Amino acid sequence: MPNLNVAVIGPEGYAKDLGKKGTVSDITFYNLKKDDITVTIIEPTRYPEKLSSLFFSVSMSGLALVVVDEINAVFGESVLMLDCAGLKKGVIVLRNYLSRDQIAPLIKDTVLESYEVFEDDKGKIREYLLEEAAQVKEEMPVPGAAATGAIPVDHFFHVKGIGVVVLGGVSTGIVKRHDKLHVLPTKKVAEVRSIQKHDDESEIAFTGDRVGLALKGVEVEDLDRGYVLTTDKSITSSGTISGRAELVKYWQSPLKENMVLYIGHWLQFLPCRVAFVDNSGDWKKPKITLKMEKELVYPPGAKAILHYLEGGKLRVVGTVLIE
């Protein structure tokens, strides 16, 4: 059962006619299903008020649907977020008589430059999303090889008669029933009692799948959004990270020590302080060290997005490649 995760960025509620509403919080999920093909549609409900809402929606997705009613700061910020996330596949719906030529300067040299332009026809959009989902490949584990996977947690709760249930998407690899998952950044270990994908029971979940996991060995109090369930021993966590940053072209001044930013990776959106910065050479590509009160969970060579919430109309700073 292949699944495609789609971020819908545009007027609030646009996604309600694309699928059946599911979990609602600062991000709202809609489910579209045809036979054994599924699409998980993710809308940043609290954006533009909360930048994290946009980040979470984009971070979880493999395709973007960008609906443009007007060319404004919100559209520009969305373009920067999608580009920093490297979300290369997507479509643009232009409304209110906007043309591609009008948005061309804003999307030049970004991932959106390759996005297709669609008419505002929800029936055709649904067909397109299902066709794209049908092309998603589920990679079965190689016999005899160790199969690992990682699931960042977005929602969690207790269900009477079942226990702790976690909702999330498989970011990498494979997760199976009875797997023992490390709950990072804690020292807890949880066993997968059961897996559901779009309300159907399953023995295994693949990269891109939207899942509900019934767990044993942990309580609701042990969990938080952004925690990562994984069998992959290479994934680590730390309260201090260093790496090479790359700032967006619109950023006007060098980063400074003690500056407070927010770092986003998977479903983590954590405040951090610039503990060290080396702006020698190109100040748009500084070496930085960031310190956080909570530990960031990440795999080797991860790229995270930097945000500055006091930045007014420019809140997306750039990216950092973690060493």
C-alpha positions as CSV (number, residue, x, y, z in Angstrom):
1,M,0.0,0.0,0.0
2,P,2.1,3.0,-1.2
3,N,1.6,6.3,0.5
4,L,2.5,9.9,-0.5
5,N,2.7,12.7,2.0
6,V,1.7,16.1,0.6
7,A,2.1,19.5,2.1
8,V,-0.7,21.9,1.1
9,I,0.4,25.5,1.5
10,G,-2.2,28.2,0.8
11,P,-5.5,29.6,2.0
12,E,-6.6,27.9,5.3
13,G,-9.0,25.0,4.6
14,Y,-8.0,24.5,1.0
15,A,-7.2,20.8,1.7
16,K,-10.7,20.0,3.1
17,D,-12.0,19.2,-0.3
18,L,-9.1,16.9,-1.2
19,G,-9.5,14.3,1.5
20,K,-11.2,13.1,4.7
21,K,-10.2,15.1,7.7
22,G,-8.1,13.2,10.3
23,T,-6.0,14.5,13.2
24,V,-6.2,18.2,13.9
25,S,-3.8,20.4,15.9
26,D,-1.4,23.1,14.6
27,I,-1.1,20.8,11.6
28,T,-4.2,19.1,10.1
29,F,-4.2,15.8,8.3
30,Y,-6.5,14.7,5.5
31,N,-6.6,11.2,4.1
32,L,-7.2,10.4,0.4
33,K,-7.5,6.7,-0.6
34,K,-8.3,4.7,-3.7
35,D,-8.1,0.9,-3.5
36,D,-4.7,0.3,-1.9
37,I,-3.2,3.7,-2.8
38,T,-3.1,6.4,-0.1
39,V,-2.3,10.1,0.1
40,T,-1.7,11.9,3.4
41,I,-2.4,15.6,3.0
42,I,-0.8,17.9,5.6
43,E,-2.0,21.5,6.1
44,P,-0.1,24.0,8.3
45,T,-3.3,25.1,10.2
46,R,-1.6,27.7,12.4
47,Y,0.6,29.3,9.7
48,P,1.5,32.1,9.2
49,E,1.0,32.8,12.9
50,K,3.3,29.9,13.9
51,L,6.2,29.3,11.6
52,S,6.7,25.9,13.1
53,S,3.3,24.8,11.6
54,L,4.7,25.4,8.1
55,F,8.0,23.7,9.0
56,F,6.4,20.5,10.3
57,S,4.1,20.2,7.2
58,V,7.0,20.7,4.8
59,S,9.4,18.4,6.8
60,M,6.9,15.5,6.7
61,S,6.2,15.7,3.0
62,G,7.5,14.3,-0.3
63,L,5.5,16.6,-2.5
64,A,4.1,20.2,-2.1
65,L,0.9,21.7,-3.4
66,V,1.3,25.5,-3.3
67,V,-1.9,27.6,-3.8
68,V,-1.2,31.2,-4.5
69,D,-3.9,33.9,-4.1
70,E,-1.5,36.8,-4.0
71,I,2.2,37.6,-4.1
72,N,3.0,38.6,-0.5
73,A,5.4,37.9,2.4
74,V,3.7,34.7,3.2
75,F,4.2,33.3,-0.3
76,G,7.9,34.4,-0.2
77,E,8.5,32.8,3.2
78,S,6.9,29.6,2.0
79,V,9.2,29.5,-1.1
80,L,12.2,29.9,1.2
81,M,11.0,27.1,3.5
82,L,10.4,24.7,0.6
83,D,13.8,25.5,-0.9
84,C,15.7,25.1,2.4
85,A,13.9,21.7,2.9
86,G,14.9,20.7,-0.7
87,L,11.3,19.6,-1.5
88,K,11.9,19.2,-5.2
89,K,8.6,17.8,-6.4
90,G,5.4,19.9,-6.3
91,V,2.7,21.8,-8.1
92,I,1.6,25.4,-8.0
93,V,-2.1,26.5,-8.3
94,L,-2.3,30.2,-9.3
95,R,-5.6,32.0,-8.6
96,N,-7.0,35.5,-8.9
97,Y,-5.6,35.8,-12.4
98,L,-2.0,35.4,-11.4
99,S,0.4,34.1,-14.0
100,R,3.6,32.2,-13.8
101,D,5.5,35.2,-15.1
102,Q,4.4,37.2,-12.1
103,I,5.8,34.7,-9.6
104,A,8.9,33.8,-11.7
105,P,11.3,36.3,-10.0
106,L,10.4,34.9,-6.5
107,I,10.9,31.2,-7.5
108,K,14.0,31.7,-9.7
109,D,16.9,29.4,-8.6
110,T,14.6,27.6,-6.0
111,V,13.1,24.1,-6.1
112,L,9.8,25.7,-7.1
113,E,11.2,26.6,-10.5
114,S,10.6,23.0,-11.5
115,Y,7.1,22.8,-10.1
116,E,4.2,22.2,-12.5
117,V,1.4,24.8,-12.7
118,F,-2.1,23.4,-12.3
119,E,-5.6,24.8,-12.7
120,D,-7.7,25.2,-9.6
121,D,-9.6,22.0,-10.2
122,K,-9.7,19.8,-7.0
123,G,-10.9,16.7,-8.9
124,K,-7.9,16.8,-11.2
125,I,-5.6,17.6,-8.3
126,R,-6.9,14.5,-6.4
127,E,-6.3,12.3,-9.5
128,Y,-2.8,13.7,-9.9
129,L,-1.9,13.0,-6.2
130,L,-3.2,9.4,-6.4
131,E,-1.2,8.9,-9.6
132,E,1.9,10.2,-7.9
133,A,1.3,8.0,-4.8
134,A,0.9,4.9,-7.1
135,Q,4.5,5.5,-8.2
136,V,5.9,5.3,-4.7
137,K,8.1,2.2,-4.3
138,E,8.0,0.2,-1.1
139,E,11.5,-1.2,-0.6
140,M,11.3,-4.6,1.1
141,P,14.2,-5.5,3.4
142,V,17.0,-7.6,1.9
143,P,16.8,-11.2,3.3
144,G,19.4,-11.6,6.0
145,A,20.2,-7.9,6.3
146,A,19.5,-5.8,9.3
147,A,16.4,-3.6,8.6
148,T,16.3,-0.3,10.5
149,G,13.9,2.6,10.5
150,A,13.0,5.9,12.2
151,I,9.7,7.5,13.0
152,P,9.5,11.1,14.3
153,V,6.5,11.4,16.6
154,D,3.9,14.1,15.8
155,H,1.0,13.0,18.1
156,F,0.6,10.6,21.0
157,F,-2.2,9.6,23.4
158,H,-3.6,6.8,25.6
159,V,-6.4,4.6,24.2
160,K,-8.5,2.6,26.6
161,G,-7.9,-1.1,26.1
162,I,-4.9,-0.5,23.8
163,G,-2.5,1.6,25.7
164,V,-0.1,4.2,24.3
165,V,-0.6,5.1,20.6
166,V,1.9,7.2,18.6
167,L,1.2,8.8,15.3
168,G,4.0,9.6,12.9
169,G,5.6,9.1,9.5
170,V,8.4,6.7,8.7
171,S,11.2,9.0,7.7
172,T,13.8,6.3,6.8
173,G,13.9,2.6,6.5
174,I,11.4,0.0,7.8
175,V,9.6,-0.6,11.0
176,K,8.0,-4.0,11.9
177,R,5.6,-5.3,14.5
178,H,7.4,-6.5,17.6
179,D,10.4,-4.2,16.8
180,K,12.0,-2.7,19.9
181,L,12.4,1.0,19.3
182,H,14.8,3.3,21.1
183,V,12.8,6.5,22.1
184,L,15.3,9.3,21.5
185,P,16.5,11.5,23.1
186,T,15.4,9.5,26.2
187,K,16.9,6.1,27.3
188,K,13.5,4.4,26.9
189,V,12.8,1.4,24.7
190,A,9.3,0.7,23.4
191,E,8.0,-2.5,21.7
192,V,5.6,-2.2,18.7
193,R,2.5,-4.1,19.6
194,S,0.7,-3.3,16.4
195,I,0.9,-1.1,13.3
196,Q,-2.0,0.7,11.5
197,K,-1.8,2.4,8.1
198,H,-4.9,4.4,7.2
199,D,-7.0,2.3,9.7
200,D,-5.7,-1.0,8.3
201,E,-3.6,-3.4,10.3
202,S,-0.1,-4.1,9.0
203,E,2.9,-6.1,9.9
204,I,5.4,-3.6,8.4
205,A,5.7,0.1,7.5
206,F,8.0,1.6,4.9
207,T,9.6,5.0,4.3
208,G,6.8,7.5,3.7
209,D,4.1,5.6,5.4
210,R,1.8,7.4,7.8
211,V,1.4,5.1,10.8
212,G,-0.3,4.6,14.1
213,L,1.8,2.5,16.5
214,A,0.5,0.8,19.6
215,L,3.4,0.6,22.0
216,K,4.3,-1.1,25.2
217,G,7.2,-0.2,27.5
218,V,6.4,3.6,27.6
219,E,3.8,5.9,29.0
220,V,2.4,9.1,27.5
221,E,4.5,11.1,30.0
222,D,7.6,9.6,28.4
223,L,6.9,11.1,25.0
224,D,6.9,14.5,23.2
225,R,6.5,15.8,19.7
226,G,9.7,15.4,17.8
227,Y,10.9,12.4,19.8
228,V,12.2,9.7,17.4
229,L,11.4,6.0,17.6
230,T,14.2,4.1,15.9
231,T,16.1,0.8,15.5
232,D,19.0,2.7,13.8
233,K,22.0,2.9,16.1
234,S,23.6,5.6,13.9
235,I,20.9,8.1,14.9
236,T,22.1,10.2,17.9
237,S,21.1,13.2,20.0
238,S,23.0,16.1,21.4
239,G,22.5,19.5,23.1
240,T,25.3,20.9,21.1
241,I,25.8,20.7,17.3
242,S,28.3,22.2,14.9
243,G,28.3,22.6,11.2
244,R,28.5,24.8,8.1
245,A,25.5,27.1,7.7
246,E,24.2,28.5,4.4
247,L,22.0,31.6,4.7
248,V,19.2,32.5,2.3
249,K,20.1,35.2,-0.2
250,Y,17.7,37.7,1.4
251,W,19.4,37.5,4.8
252,Q,21.0,40.9,5.4
253,S,23.6,40.5,8.1
254,P,26.1,38.0,9.6
255,L,25.1,35.6,12.4
256,K,26.3,36.7,15.8
257,E,27.2,34.9,19.0
258,N,24.4,34.7,21.5
259,M,21.8,35.2,18.8
260,V,18.7,33.0,19.5
261,L,17.5,30.9,16.6
262,Y,15.2,27.9,16.2
263,I,16.6,24.8,14.6
264,G,14.2,22.5,12.8
265,H,14.9,18.8,11.9
266,W,12.3,16.1,11.3
267,L,9.5,17.1,13.8
268,Q,11.8,19.1,16.1
269,F,11.6,22.9,16.3
270,L,13.9,23.8,19.2
271,P,15.3,27.1,20.4
272,C,19.0,27.4,20.3
273,R,21.7,29.9,20.9
274,V,24.7,30.6,18.6
275,A,27.6,29.7,20.9
276,F,30.3,30.2,18.2
277,V,30.4,31.6,14.7
278,D,33.2,31.9,12.2
279,N,32.2,34.4,9.5
280,S,35.6,34.6,7.9
281,G,35.5,34.1,4.1
282,D,31.9,34.2,2.9
283,W,29.7,35.3,5.8
284,K,26.7,33.7,4.1
285,K,28.3,30.3,4.7
286,P,29.7,30.5,8.3
287,K,30.9,27.7,10.6
288,I,28.6,27.7,13.6
289,T,28.1,25.9,17.0
290,L,24.6,25.9,18.4
291,K,23.6,25.0,22.0
292,M,20.1,23.9,23.0
293,E,18.3,23.2,26.3
294,K,16.8,20.1,24.8
295,E,18.7,17.5,22.8
296,L,18.3,17.4,19.0
297,V,17.9,14.0,17.4
298,Y,19.5,13.5,14.0
299,P,21.3,11.0,11.7
300,P,24.9,11.4,10.5
301,G,25.2,14.3,8.0
302,A,21.8,15.7,8.7
303,K,20.7,19.1,7.3
304,A,18.5,21.2,9.5
305,I,16.7,24.5,8.9
306,L,17.4,27.6,10.9
307,H,14.7,30.1,11.8
308,Y,14.7,33.5,13.5
309,L,11.3,34.3,15.0
310,E,12.1,38.0,15.7
311,G,12.8,38.5,12.0
312,G,9.6,40.2,11.0
313,K,8.8,39.2,7.4
314,L,12.0,37.2,7.1
315,R,11.9,34.3,9.5
316,V,13.7,31.6,7.5
317,V,17.4,32.0,8.0
318,G,18.9,29.1,6.0
319,T,20.3,25.7,6.7
320,V,23.1,24.0,8.6
321,L,24.8,20.8,7.6
322,I,25.5,19.0,10.9
323,E,29.0,17.6,11.3
